[in-house]
Amino acid sequence: MQTSGNTVLITGGNSGIGRGLAEAFLARGNDVIITGRDRSKMEATVAANPGLKALELDVDDPKAIAAFGQKVVRDFPTLNVLVNNAGIMRTENLADGSTGIAEATIMTNLLGPIRLTAALLPHLQAQASAAVLNVSSGLAFVPRSEFPSYCATKAAIHSWSQTLRRQMRDTSVEVIEIAPPYVQTMLTGEAQASDPNAMPLDEYITETMSALEAQPQSGEILVKRVFFQRWAEREGRYDEAFARLNA
Ligand SMILES: NC(=O)c1ccc[n+]([C@@H]2O[C@H](COP(=O)([O-])OP(=O)(O)OC[C@H]3O[C@@H](n4cnc5c(N)ncnc54)[C@H](OP(=O)(O)O)[C@@H]3O)[C@@H](O)[C@H]2O)c1
């Protein structure tokens, strides 16, 4: 995809990777609309980034997504890029018998992107050039046992992106998967945001935008740090990678 001249909608754009992408797209001459639930975080993001637009959307709410889809294409008729970024990551003990975290995770991380894409795809297909960017994870390729449903939703996003790409192959809609490694954000809380083992957010965004500009044929945006997980199986070191991540 071209990285300038678009109208870009980014879910979960009020913090972390979504905010980083929003700022990077804005700096490259795109119109950018972010969504989130936390009004104060959205206001702070907009105040720090003149020109950025923000709309409230809870991607767990199917009715809200349908209404949002109609409103956003009415208010932003040039919308041509959707970034499905909003996500949650919670630890789960599968032995305790509850399914609350699994259901919440599937709702936000998998049904959210599926529903919002469905709501916007007719509009995107009518644009001369369009893209759907789905944020998966390195954990889609080698999971961590503390996060069963999280890893499963990200593996599902990888699979779903492949099939969406195939179905969109004769249309104007490009389908791109962004698979981040472990990055310094608040996804699992304060400790992650300052973990020296996690990739600094600004470095992650810089490398990601360079990869996007290079327009890889695979449709996957990978930074070097995620190769360990992404290519573990292909390189015959899956068991070793799984053991290392779950040590
Ligand atoms: N950081 C990493 O290490 C890493 C690695 C691989 C993949 N990822 C993926 O990157 C994406 C962004 O995560 P992040 O690391 O930037 O974490 P983050 O800073 O916690 O951002 C998550 C964003 O998702 C939004 N969100 C969560 N639930 C939502 C809902 N129901 N409706 C609307 N928005 C919702 C949050 O908005 P509110 O605050 O308004 O709820 C927030 O803006 C996620 O999909 C995550 O799985 C992150």
PDBQT file of the ligand as one rigid body, heavy atoms in Angstrom, charges set to zero:
ROOT
HETATM    1  N1  LIG A 301       2.760  -4.829  22.791  1.00  0.00    +0.000 N 
HETATM    2  C1  LIG A 301       3.055  -6.044  22.377  1.00  0.00    +0.000 C 
HETATM    3  O1  LIG A 301       4.009  -6.684  22.859  1.00  0.00    +0.000 OA
HETATM    4  C2  LIG A 301       2.264  -6.665  21.274  1.00  0.00    +0.000 A 
HETATM    5  C3  LIG A 301       2.809  -7.784  20.644  1.00  0.00    +0.000 A 
HETATM    6  C4  LIG A 301       2.074  -8.394  19.635  1.00  0.00    +0.000 A 
HETATM    7  C5  LIG A 301       0.836  -7.896  19.278  1.00  0.00    +0.000 A 
HETATM    8  N2  LIG A 301       0.335  -6.802  19.916  1.00  0.00    +0.000 N 
HETATM    9  C6  LIG A 301      -0.991  -6.327  19.510  1.00  0.00    +0.000 C 
HETATM   10  O2  LIG A 301      -0.944  -4.948  19.253  1.00  0.00    +0.000 OA
HETATM   11  C7  LIG A 301      -2.254  -4.401  19.426  1.00  0.00    +0.000 C 
HETATM   12  C8  LIG A 301      -2.154  -3.130  20.251  1.00  0.00    +0.000 C 
HETATM   13  O3  LIG A 301      -1.720  -3.459  21.551  1.00  0.00    +0.000 OA
HETATM   14  P1  LIG A 301      -0.715  -2.550  22.402  1.00  0.00    +0.000 P 
HETATM   15  O4  LIG A 301       0.440  -3.378  22.728  1.00  0.00    +0.000 OA
HETATM   16  O5  LIG A 301      -0.531  -1.246  21.743  1.00  0.00    +0.000 OA
HETATM   17  O6  LIG A 301      -1.553  -2.412  23.754  1.00  0.00    +0.000 OA
HETATM   18  P2  LIG A 301      -2.335  -1.184  24.435  1.00  0.00    +0.000 P 
HETATM   19  O7  LIG A 301      -1.447  -0.003  24.562  1.00  0.00    +0.000 OA
HETATM   20  O8  LIG A 301      -2.966  -1.772  25.644  1.00  0.00    +0.000 OA
HETATM   21  O9  LIG A 301      -3.443  -0.826  23.354  1.00  0.00    +0.000 OA
HETATM   22  C9  LIG A 301      -4.598  -1.589  23.206  1.00  0.00    +0.000 C 
HETATM   23  C10 LIG A 301      -5.648  -0.710  22.557  1.00  0.00    +0.000 C 
HETATM   24  O10 LIG A 301      -6.807  -1.516  22.306  1.00  0.00    +0.000 OA
HETATM   25  C11 LIG A 301      -7.945  -0.772  22.703  1.00  0.00    +0.000 C 
HETATM   26  N3  LIG A 301      -9.029  -1.673  23.080  1.00  0.00    +0.000 N 
HETATM   27  C12 LIG A 301      -8.985  -2.758  23.886  1.00  0.00    +0.000 A 
HETATM   28  N4  LIG A 301     -10.208  -3.314  23.987  1.00  0.00    +0.000 NA
HETATM   29  C13 LIG A 301     -11.034  -2.554  23.219  1.00  0.00    +0.000 A 
HETATM   30  C14 LIG A 301     -12.411  -2.611  22.903  1.00  0.00    +0.000 A 
HETATM   31  N5  LIG A 301     -13.218  -3.547  23.402  1.00  0.00    +0.000 N 
HETATM   32  N6  LIG A 301     -12.924  -1.669  22.073  1.00  0.00    +0.000 NA
HETATM   33  C15 LIG A 301     -12.140  -0.707  21.568  1.00  0.00    +0.000 A 
HETATM   34  N7  LIG A 301     -10.828  -0.590  21.808  1.00  0.00    +0.000 NA
HETATM   35  C16 LIG A 301     -10.282  -1.515  22.646  1.00  0.00    +0.000 A 
HETATM   36  C17 LIG A 301      -7.483   0.084  23.874  1.00  0.00    +0.000 C 
HETATM   37  O11 LIG A 301      -8.330   1.219  23.958  1.00  0.00    +0.000 OA
HETATM   38  P3  LIG A 301      -8.986   1.663  25.379  1.00  0.00    +0.000 P 
HETATM   39  O12 LIG A 301      -7.828   1.926  26.268  1.00  0.00    +0.000 OA
HETATM   40  O13 LIG A 301      -9.762   2.871  25.029  1.00  0.00    +0.000 OA
HETATM   41  O14 LIG A 301      -9.824   0.497  25.804  1.00  0.00    +0.000 OA
HETATM   42  C18 LIG A 301      -6.074   0.448  23.449  1.00  0.00    +0.000 C 
HETATM   43  O15 LIG A 301      -6.094   1.607  22.653  1.00  0.00    +0.000 OA
HETATM   44  C19 LIG A 301      -3.091  -5.490  20.076  1.00  0.00    +0.000 C 
HETATM   45  O16 LIG A 301      -3.884  -6.132  19.100  1.00  0.00    +0.000 OA
HETATM   46  C20 LIG A 301      -2.056  -6.460  20.587  1.00  0.00    +0.000 C 
HETATM   47  O17 LIG A 301      -2.526  -7.767  20.690  1.00  0.00    +0.000 OA
HETATM   48  C21 LIG A 301       1.026  -6.175  20.896  1.00  0.00    +0.000 A 
ENDROOT
TORSDOF 0
